[in-house]
């Protein structure tokens, strides 16, 4: 415990867990264009229902932990930096893939979604080849 913590009685902030970071990253992408459309929220819910990271978890509690990330980061846009703290390269690839899926679930990717995907790619250390493959697969998924 550091001097400031001892004097103020404050406990060090606990780092967010992977499940919190995943749900936070999905919700950031779902709202990137300024609105969370029904198709995007349905996609987030579908991911929550099937991904092993969320099995048996209190989703409302995870979302509340995500709100704490926003508060500690100084705002919604700044909170995206926390996603780089995902614990493994596989989880980082998973979040990037989920983000691409969410961006494409509402139709065309707008400029804000595209910028956020670029930010995710950089923060998560996703190489261009993997990013391109994700986009191609999701484009095939949502093609009409």
Residue pairs with C-beta under 8 A, 6 or more apart in sequence:
1 12
2 12
4 10
5 11
5 12
13 72
15 85
16 24
16 65
16 66
16 68
16 69
16 82
16 85
17 65
18 53
18 86
18 87
18 88
18 91
19 53
19 54
19 57
19 62
20 62
20 65
20 66
20 69
21 69
21 82
21 83
21 85
21 86
21 91
21 95
22 51
22 53
22 54
22 86
22 91
22 94
22 95
22 98
23 44
23 48
23 54
23 59
23 62
23 63
23 66
24 65
24 66
24 69
24 79
24 82
24 83
25 80
25 83
25 95
25 98
25 99
25 120
26 44
26 47
26 95
26 98
26 99
26 102
27 36
27 44
27 63
27 66
28 76
28 79
28 80
28 83
28 116
29 98
29 99
29 102
29 103
29 113
29 116
29 117
29 120
30 36
30 37
30 40
30 41
30 43
30 44
30 102
31 40
32 103
32 112
32 113
32 115
32 116
33 106
33 110
33 112
33 113
34 112
37 106
39 105
39 106
40 102
40 105
40 106
42 105
43 101
43 102
43 105
44 102
47 54
47 98
48 54
48 59
54 62
66 79
69 79
69 82
70 76
70 79
72 79
73 79
73 81
73 82
80 116
80 119
80 120
80 123
81 123
83 95
83 120
83 123
83 124
84 123
84 124
86 92
86 95
86 124
89 125
92 124
92 125
92 126
93 124
93 126
93 130
95 120
95 124
96 117
96 120
96 121
96 124
96 126
96 130
96 131
96 134
97 134
99 116
99 117
99 120
100 117
100 131
100 134
100 135
100 138
101 138
101 141
103 109
103 113
103 114
103 116
103 117
104 138
104 139
104 141
104 142
105 142
107 142
109 117
117 131
120 126
121 128
121 131
